Amino acid sequence: MLTTMDKAGRVVIPASLRARIGLVPGPIDVVVDGSGLRIEIPATDAVETRDGFLVIAADGPPVTADGIRELRLADQR
């Protein structure tokens, strides 16, 4: 998805992408990833270990079959 950066270096992340990953205003991590940048949501206290698995408390939008299908298709493009 094409977006722009202003003179101050600010980039607008389109609302549809923010909603898709549950991105809300607050701190984010920006990491150099090859020749690009990756935005990561910092782990919160909601991360815990259950039966050897990392579990994040569900506070974002519900995961649906259509949402998963859309994510898989986006990876294939």
N, C-alpha and C positions, 0 to 999 in steps of 0.2 A: 504494500500500500504506500503510495507516494505521499510525502508530507514535506514541509519546509522547515528550515532553521533560520531564526532571525539573527540580527547582528550581534546580539548578546549571547548567542549560542543556545537559545532555548528552542526546543523541538516540541511541537504539539503532537501528542499521541492521540489518534482518532478515537472518539468515544466508543465505537464498535469494538476496537481492540482492547481498550481499557475494561469494558464490560466483560469481554470474553475471558480475561484472565483474573478478573476481580481486583484490578488495580485501583486503589483509592489514594487521595492526596496524603502525602507523608513521605518519609524517607525511602529511597530506593538505592540499590547498588548498580553502578554502571561499570561493566567489565569489558576490557579489550578481548575480543574473540576472533583471532585471525586478523582479517582485514576489516572487521566490523565491530560493532558494539553490542553487548547483550545487557538488557535491563533485568535485574533480579529483585524480587521482593525479599527484603531481609527476613530471616526466620524470627518468629515471635516466641513468646513463652508458651504459646498454644501447641508447640511441637513437643511430642512426648514419645516414648518408646513403649510399644505394646507387643508382647510375644516376639521380640526381636525386630519389629518393623517400626519405622518412623511414621507417626500418625499426626496429621494436622487437623485441628478442630475445624469442623465445617461451619464457616461463617460467610462464605461467598455464595454465589448462585449455585443452584443444584446442578449436578451432573446429569445430563440426559443422553440417551442413545444418539439423538440427532447432533448434539454438541460434540460427542466423541467422534462420530462419523465425519463431521466437518473438520475437526482437528487432524484426523488421519488423511483426509483428502488434501488439506493444505500442505501437509508434509510431502505428499506425492507430487505436488505441482512444481 
